[in-house]
Amino acid sequence: MAESKAKASVPGMTPHQFRHWRRTLGLKQKDAAERLGLKKRMIQYYEKGNRDGRPVEIPKSIRLACYALSEGIGDYDGQSTTPLSVESVEKD
């Protein structure tokens, strides 16, 4: 029971913050989905904050991927990063 209380107090990304991240990068929902490896519908759920009336939490892996993309990181192989490709930046 103590674990569930600790988990609830862990800061996360709010739907507003997620939308702000996407808009700051100038990404459409479709583009954000492609870069994060998600379906567009998941982006919509994250921005709305719920799915069919149930709360949707943005997973830590997605939050970290958002940060990486914000920093211009396109990939990570466990040792080094690869910058976002010119093609993916120009596509936007």
Backbone as a chain_set.jsonl record, in Angstrom:
{"seq": "MAESKAKASVPGMTPHQFRHWRRTLGLKQKDAAERLGLKKRMIQYYEKGNRDGRPVEIPKSIRLACYALSEGIGDYDGQSTTPLSVESVEKD", "coords": {"N": [[0.816, -1.189, 0.0], [1.996, 1.216, 0.679], [3.646, 1.567, -1.482], [1.905, 2.243, -3.61], [1.032, 4.758, -2.831], [3.437, 6.155, -2.915], [3.986, 5.986, -5.639], [1.908, 7.506, -6.695], [2.665, 10.053, -5.969], [4.797, 10.643, -7.55], [6.197, 12.888, -9.798], [4.776, 13.656, -12.958], [4.085, 14.039, -16.455], [1.756, 16.353, -17.428], [-1.381, 16.448, -19.28], [-1.591, 19.011, -20.411], [1.09, 19.882, -20.373], [2.194, 17.999, -22.099], [0.917, 18.609, -24.55], [1.88, 21.191, -24.852], [4.615, 20.62, -25.164], [4.578, 19.297, -27.662], [3.558, 21.303, -29.367], [5.485, 23.282, -29.014], [7.644, 22.166, -30.344], [6.639, 22.377, -32.829], [5.15, 20.351, -33.956], [2.675, 18.383, -35.589], [-0.075, 16.356, -34.447], [0.061, 13.887, -35.742], [2.747, 13.847, -36.622], [4.117, 13.923, -34.165], [3.296, 11.474, -33.15], [4.507, 9.697, -34.97], [7.243, 10.204, -34.471], [7.449, 9.382, -31.841], [6.793, 6.763, -32.024], [4.156, 5.924, -31.834], [0.559, 5.513, -32.165], [-1.56, 7.951, -33.679], [-3.874, 8.28, -32.242], [-3.146, 7.719, -29.583], [-1.647, 9.947, -28.948], [-3.664, 11.829, -28.928], [-5.165, 10.861, -26.73], [-3.276, 11.244, -24.659], [-3.086, 14.031, -24.705], [-5.663, 14.762, -24.074], [-6.001, 13.551, -21.639], [-7.535, 11.481, -20.801], [-9.135, 8.342, -21.537], [-11.938, 7.147, -22.88], [-13.283, 8.093, -20.619], [-11.651, 7.238, -18.55], [-8.726, 7.928, -16.628], [-5.626, 8.686, -18.247], [-2.299, 7.983, -18.017], [0.784, 9.433, -18.855], [3.355, 7.494, -19.913], [6.592, 6.911, -18.39], [8.592, 6.264, -20.238], [7.697, 7.531, -22.555], [7.703, 10.185, -21.705], [10.456, 10.551, -21.329], [11.323, 10.136, -23.951], [10.149, 12.334, -25.163], [11.654, 14.376, -24.01], [14.197, 13.723, -25.057], [13.764, 14.116, -27.822], [13.239, 16.847, -27.741], [15.747, 17.761, -27.195], [17.02, 17.28, -29.518], [17.79, 14.705, -30.043], [17.812, 11.839, -31.92], [18.088, 9.07, -31.762], [19.276, 6.377, -29.667], [21.828, 4.177, -28.839], [22.569, 2.841, -26.587], [25.082, 3.541, -25.87], [25.836, 5.836, -27.25], [24.44, 8.835, -28.679], [22.331, 9.616, -31.484], [21.865, 12.264, -33.646], [18.752, 13.921, -34.532], [17.615, 13.166, -37.761], [18.235, 15.053, -40.743], [16.263, 14.841, -42.653], [13.94, 14.165, -41.163], [13.595, 16.47, -39.696], [13.232, 18.429, -41.671], [10.893, 17.496, -42.795], [8.853, 18.298, -41.158]], "CA": [[0.0, 0.0, 0.0], [2.884, 2.372, 0.692], [4.171, 1.745, -2.836], [0.938, 2.937, -4.447], [1.059, 6.167, -2.436], [4.678, 6.731, -3.437], [3.852, 6.099, -7.084], [0.984, 8.595, -6.989], [3.304, 11.344, -5.733], [5.869, 10.833, -8.525], [5.761, 13.868, -10.795], [4.654, 13.18, -14.326], [3.778, 15.046, -17.462], [0.313, 16.559, -17.526], [-1.842, 16.608, -20.663], [-1.254, 20.372, -20.866], [2.531, 19.91, -20.638], [2.437, 17.193, -23.292], [0.479, 19.411, -25.7], [2.832, 22.299, -24.963], [5.838, 20.053, -25.743], [4.35, 19.053, -29.096], [3.415, 22.587, -30.069], [6.783, 23.975, -28.975], [8.46, 21.602, -31.415], [5.966, 22.626, -34.099], [4.708, 19.064, -34.499], [1.264, 18.012, -35.631], [-0.269, 15.122, -33.693], [0.556, 12.778, -36.579], [4.208, 13.878, -36.595], [4.543, 13.526, -32.818], [3.064, 10.031, -33.061], [5.554, 9.019, -35.75], [8.536, 10.331, -33.792], [7.408, 8.638, -30.583], [6.458, 5.369, -32.304], [2.803, 5.701, -31.336], [-0.569, 5.84, -33.036], [-2.059, 9.31, -33.462], [-4.917, 8.226, -31.217], [-2.509, 7.795, -28.26], [-1.302, 11.362, -28.735], [-4.928, 12.475, -28.552], [-5.481, 10.457, -25.359], [-2.345, 11.914, -23.756], [-3.426, 15.449, -24.644], [-6.967, 14.886, -23.422], [-5.825, 13.113, -20.264], [-8.367, 10.326, -20.496], [-9.571, 7.472, -22.632], [-13.258, 6.621, -22.542], [-13.622, 8.498, -19.26], [-10.664, 6.773, -17.571], [-7.486, 8.707, -16.723], [-4.498, 8.124, -18.991], [-1.017, 8.503, -17.55], [1.831, 9.417, -19.878], [4.417, 6.642, -19.364], [7.921, 7.485, -18.236], [9.348, 6.085, -21.487], [7.246, 8.574, -23.486], [8.211, 11.455, -21.172], [11.889, 10.614, -21.629], [11.452, 10.296, -25.403], [9.818, 13.738, -25.441], [12.832, 15.151, -23.642], [15.255, 13.451, -26.032], [13.422, 14.813, -29.068], [13.406, 18.283, -27.478], [17.183, 18.031, -27.204], [17.549, 16.977, -30.849], [18.294, 13.332, -30.092], [16.965, 11.002, -32.761], [18.174, 7.672, -31.363], [20.291, 6.061, -28.655], [22.177, 2.764, -28.976], [23.056, 2.337, -25.308], [26.36, 4.179, -25.584], [25.923, 7.175, -27.832], [23.213, 9.34, -29.291], [22.316, 9.983, -32.894], [20.994, 13.43, -33.798], [17.608, 13.799, -35.436], [18.064, 13.27, -39.148], [17.839, 16.264, -41.444], [15.012, 14.538, -43.341], [12.805, 14.223, -40.241], [13.402, 17.863, -39.298], [12.688, 19.143, -42.822], [9.567, 16.979, -43.073], [7.888, 19.05, -40.362]], "C": [[0.863, 1.257, 0.0], [3.448, 2.641, -0.696], [3.206, 2.52, -3.713], [0.868, 4.417, -4.097], [2.3, 6.855, -2.973], [4.576, 6.939, -4.94], [2.963, 7.283, -7.458], [1.652, 9.96, -6.833], [4.453, 11.618, -6.701], [5.395, 11.832, -9.571], [5.735, 13.259, -12.191], [4.407, 14.348, -15.254], [2.262, 15.151, -17.561], [-0.097, 16.631, -18.996], [-1.482, 17.982, -21.231], [0.237, 20.458, -21.219], [2.878, 19.124, -21.897], [2.066, 17.97, -24.55], [1.452, 20.564, -25.941], [4.144, 21.807, -25.589], [5.685, 19.894, -27.251], [4.297, 20.357, -29.877], [4.717, 23.367, -30.093], [7.705, 23.469, -30.072], [7.832, 21.809, -32.791], [5.465, 21.356, -34.763], [3.191, 18.963, -34.529], [1.146, 16.709, -34.837], [0.288, 13.922, -34.451], [2.08, 12.7, -36.533], [4.753, 13.447, -35.238], [4.39, 12.022, -32.65], [4.158, 9.263, -33.787], [6.891, 9.055, -35.02], [8.596, 9.524, -32.505], [7.085, 7.157, -30.786], [5.085, 4.975, -31.789], [1.777, 5.904, -32.44], [-1.026, 7.258, -32.696], [-3.093, 9.339, -32.341], [-4.325, 8.31, -29.81], [-2.101, 9.222, -27.942], [-2.556, 12.107, -28.283], [-5.32, 12.113, -27.13], [-4.576, 11.178, -24.36], [-2.688, 13.392, -23.616], [-4.769, 15.7, -23.958], [-6.879, 14.502, -21.949], [-6.717, 11.96, -19.868], [-8.723, 9.577, -21.764], [-10.871, 6.821, -22.186], [-13.614, 6.894, -21.082], [-12.658, 8.031, -18.185], [-9.377, 7.565, -17.744], [-6.397, 7.954, -17.482], [-3.23, 8.803, -18.488], [-0.005, 8.406, -18.687], [3.006, 8.622, -19.299], [5.769, 7.351, -19.318], [8.726, 7.376, -19.529], [8.969, 7.159, -22.512], [7.754, 9.935, -23.015], [9.685, 11.619, -21.493], [12.135, 10.785, -23.127], [11.135, 11.732, -25.814], [11.018, 14.633, -25.142], [13.947, 14.969, -24.67], [14.988, 14.185, -27.341], [13.584, 16.322, -28.91], [14.868, 18.695, -27.556], [17.837, 17.688, -28.54], [18.115, 15.581, -30.993], [17.312, 12.473, -30.88], [16.964, 9.546, -32.368], [19.291, 7.525, -30.341], [20.563, 4.57, -28.719], [22.695, 2.136, -27.683], [24.381, 2.941, -24.911], [26.437, 5.603, -26.101], [24.603, 7.547, -28.492], [23.429, 9.631, -30.764], [21.397, 11.185, -33.019], [19.805, 13.128, -34.704], [18.116, 13.976, -36.854], [17.52, 14.539, -39.774], [16.486, 16.042, -42.112], [13.815, 14.681, -42.406], [12.544, 15.636, -39.779], [12.776, 18.649, -40.438], [11.267, 18.738, -43.105], [8.509, 17.79, -42.338], [7.652, 20.376, -41.004]], "O": [[0.497, 2.257, -0.616], [3.702, 3.79, -1.058], [3.635, 3.374, -4.488], [0.665, 5.248, -4.981], [2.237, 7.996, -3.431], [5.031, 7.959, -5.458], [3.238, 7.984, -8.432], [1.253, 10.921, -7.491], [5.028, 12.706, -6.681], [4.331, 11.659, -10.165], [6.586, 12.442, -12.541], [4.515, 15.509, -14.858], [1.573, 14.149, -17.757], [0.749, 16.852, -19.863], [-1.111, 18.097, -22.399], [0.602, 21.036, -22.243], [3.747, 19.528, -22.67], [2.83, 17.983, -25.515], [1.802, 20.873, -27.08], [4.72, 22.485, -26.44], [6.554, 20.306, -28.02], [4.923, 20.486, -30.929], [5.023, 24.04, -31.077], [8.459, 24.243, -30.662], [8.432, 21.455, -33.806], [5.365, 21.287, -35.988], [2.51, 19.406, -33.604], [2.148, 16.04, -34.584], [0.915, 13.044, -33.858], [2.643, 11.611, -36.418], [5.728, 12.699, -35.162], [5.259, 11.369, -32.071], [4.676, 8.277, -33.262], [7.593, 8.046, -34.958], [9.659, 9.037, -32.118], [7.102, 6.382, -29.83], [4.871, 3.841, -31.361], [2.098, 6.407, -33.516], [-0.89, 7.704, -31.557], [-3.175, 10.307, -31.585], [-4.936, 8.911, -28.927], [-2.198, 9.658, -26.795], [-2.503, 12.922, -27.361], [-5.771, 12.983, -26.385], [-5.048, 11.667, -23.334], [-2.591, 13.947, -22.522], [-4.968, 16.743, -23.334], [-7.592, 15.056, -21.112], [-6.669, 11.502, -18.727], [-8.63, 10.089, -22.88], [-10.896, 6.042, -21.233], [-14.173, 6.038, -20.397], [-12.823, 8.389, -17.019], [-8.972, 7.848, -18.871], [-6.27, 6.735, -17.365], [-3.102, 10.027, -18.527], [0.045, 7.401, -19.396], [3.592, 9.034, -18.298], [6.045, 8.26, -20.1], [9.464, 8.298, -19.878], [9.826, 7.639, -23.254], [8.189, 10.75, -23.829], [10.121, 12.702, -21.886], [13.054, 11.5, -23.528], [11.777, 12.282, -26.709], [11.352, 15.529, -25.918], [14.566, 15.941, -25.101], [15.891, 14.806, -27.902], [14.019, 17.0, -29.84], [15.193, 19.822, -27.93], [19.055, 17.79, -28.685], [18.836, 15.294, -31.949], [16.131, 12.393, -30.545], [15.981, 8.841, -32.595], [20.13, 8.41, -30.171], [19.628, 3.771, -28.66], [23.206, 1.016, -27.697], [24.774, 2.87, -23.747], [27.032, 6.473, -25.465], [23.776, 6.694, -28.814], [24.548, 9.86, -31.222], [20.26, 11.139, -32.549], [19.842, 12.212, -35.526], [18.953, 14.84, -37.118], [16.467, 15.038, -39.376], [15.652, 16.947, -42.139], [12.791, 15.247, -42.79], [11.4, 15.988, -39.495], [11.878, 19.457, -40.204], [10.49, 19.549, -43.61], [7.394, 17.953, -42.834], [6.868, 21.177, -40.496]]}, "num_chains": 1, "name": "protein.A"}
